[in-house]
Amino acid sequence: MQIYDVLIIGAGIAGLNAAINLPKEKKVLILCKENSWDCNTFYAQGGISVAVDENDIEAHIEDTLNAGAGLCDKKAVEVLCSEGRSAVDSLINRGFKFDKDENGHLLYTKEAAHSTNRILHAGGDATGREVHLFLMQNNPHPLMYKTTVVNILKEDNNVHGVRVYHQGKFKNIYSKNLIIASGGIGSLYEYHTNARTISADLQGLALECGCELRDMEMTQFHPTVFVSMEKARKQLLSESLRGEGAYVVNEKGERFLFDYDKRGELSPRDIVSRAIFDYKQKHKGDIVYLSFENFEKEFFKHRFPTIYYNLKGLGFNLPEDRVPISPAFHYFMGGIKCDINARVENFENLYVIGEAANTRVHGANRLASNSLLEGLVFSIRAAKDILSHKQTFSHKKFEEKDEILFKNGDKALKNELREIMWEKVGIIRSKKELKVALKRVDEMLSQDIGKLLKLRLLTSKEIIKSALRRDKSLGAHYIKE
Ligand SMILES: Cc1cc2nc3c(=O)[nH]c(=O)nc-3n(C[C@H](O)[C@H](O)[C@H](O)COP(=O)(O)OP(=O)(O)OC[C@H]3O[C@@H](n4cnc5c(N)ncnc54)[C@H](O)[C@@H]3O)c2cc1C
């Protein structure tokens, strides 16, 4: 029986950076659904936040704690901000190129709720794509594409590997350590910015395994998304656009955000999301736009090439045209509870990193661009922890049991779930609507459904239950009393 030293579920920034921090001599296998670029990391636009120097660490901690609205774990935030610099420098030392000015100095930009310019970017607004390509090029371990994890093989508090669906067949893959780096939950929502592979499978499996999932009600919505398009993944208009001068305006061209918060366009994203949502509700039929009137064409094209060309493909000529926007689900602060070494509680050899993890580093609201940094910092910690501890249990073979992944009728239920999550478990919640959502999710769970829909439903149910438990609004969770 082949047993890997480490099995990594997910080929985003967290999974790949864990892999490049595990020596070539170790038997490591990375698994991902679809193609390697089908992940949120690939679509990240704005950049990676990092303390500019030693003196900035305290301020980065402070900004992160403020955004987290009292729900952060201070120790985890200290780890993120103090180890962030070396994690980013390790990328640079391996040869990664962030954008620089004409004198060769790193260019730092500003995003909402950061007290200073500390966001590094690459390829203008293609940071995620550049980082992903670089990590793929530097990864010394094999990667199995088009592989969906459908079960975790576990006994007592040991994990033995996973069961996967690959090229029309199921198989067990065994390992001494398992790292979950499977990202967030975007596809649970009707409108979202996430890659299509991000559908909460591992959150559901973790629940089935008895892991604790924490802060599940903390779902972040991005305020500036172009949603009038066919694809499930909607086109994000990065936070840094507002950071660098884009305005949110109504049909008359008026900047109405100051009516909601004195920071206007630079308010944290949940405030901007709610303001736009509220404005649209109060002015039924009115369109809200992102306006780029402050940008000079050549600068815009050079600084935001991805947005420029993506929007061109959708019929917009930027920066002259303004783009209709709506908030959409974007990022998940909740996740599988783990410690600051990424270990999942009560398990000997189970780790979770990246957006799937909950170290409470983001608390109730993530500070912009802290998530790529989280992926870098905690993947290094997980790799170190794995290399420093010895396995004490012996491996066993698990039954080769096939799963029914899809059943007739799943698609309609999946779409209904996405509508429920958007309308009743979205930007503005109420206990009444949450209860309606819970009832319907329970009904769906009791039907004859396939495994993948079941995992979506289990995760959704946990989000709704957590939202119901929290009476007062906090951070990204906003509840009408
Ligand atoms: C449009 C967009 C822009 C963003 N911009 C920024 C930004 O500028 N700065 C920032 O810090 N953050 C940004 N974020 C957030 C950030 O990109 C993500 O939080 C981060 O990339 C998550 O990395 P990850 O490695 O945890 O997961 P991902 O990169 O999402 O990778 C998840 C991996 O898990 C795999 N997977 C999932 N389920 C299974 C399964 N069942 N079986 C096998 N494999 C599975 C997927 O195939 C994928 O390979 C942005 C997010 C989006 C969507």
The ligand as a Gaussian input file, in Angstrom:
#p B3LYP/6-31G(d) Opt

LIG

0 1
 C      -11.764000      37.596000      -7.251000
 C      -10.980000      37.518000      -5.971000
 C      -10.032000      38.481000      -5.671000
 C       -9.293000      38.400000      -4.499000
 N       -8.313000      39.335000      -4.255000
 C       -7.532000      39.191000      -3.161000
 C       -6.432000      40.053000      -2.934000
 O       -6.148000      40.934000      -3.730000
 N       -5.685000      39.862000      -1.823000
 C       -5.955000      38.883000      -0.910000
 O       -5.242000      38.759000       0.086000
 N       -6.985000      38.036000      -1.107000
 C       -7.763000      38.164000      -2.203000
 N       -8.795000      37.298000      -2.402000
 C       -8.977000      36.171000      -1.473000
 C       -7.885000      35.151000      -1.746000
 O       -7.685000      35.054000      -3.136000
 C       -8.247000      33.781000      -1.195000
 O       -8.657000      33.889000       0.128000
 C       -7.052000      32.855000      -1.254000
 O       -6.517000      32.835000      -2.555000
 C       -7.446000      31.451000      -0.829000
 O       -6.367000      30.618000      -1.067000
 P       -6.470000      29.089000      -0.694000
 O       -5.163000      28.484000      -1.080000
 O       -6.942000      28.930000       0.684000
 O       -7.660000      28.533000      -1.620000
 P       -7.887000      28.611000      -3.199000
 O       -6.876000      29.426000      -3.879000
 O       -9.298000      28.972000      -3.416000
 O       -7.648000      27.092000      -3.648000
 C       -8.533000      26.072000      -3.246000
 C       -8.084000      24.766000      -3.872000
 O       -8.813000      23.687000      -3.279000
 C       -9.239000      22.792000      -4.304000
 N      -10.425000      22.059000      -3.846000
 C      -11.583000      22.543000      -3.340000
 N      -12.425000      21.537000      -3.052000
 C      -11.791000      20.380000      -3.377000
 C      -12.135000      19.006000      -3.346000
 N      -13.334000      18.580000      -2.910000
 N      -11.218000      18.094000      -3.814000
 C      -10.008000      18.483000      -4.283000
 N       -9.625000      19.780000      -4.323000
 C      -10.505000      20.712000      -3.882000
 C       -9.499000      23.695000      -5.489000
 O       -9.497000      22.942000      -6.687000
 C       -8.311000      24.663000      -5.368000
 O       -7.181000      24.089000      -5.964000
 C       -9.541000      37.358000      -3.578000
 C      -10.507000      36.392000      -3.868000
 C      -11.217000      36.461000      -5.055000
 C      -12.239000      35.410000      -5.348000

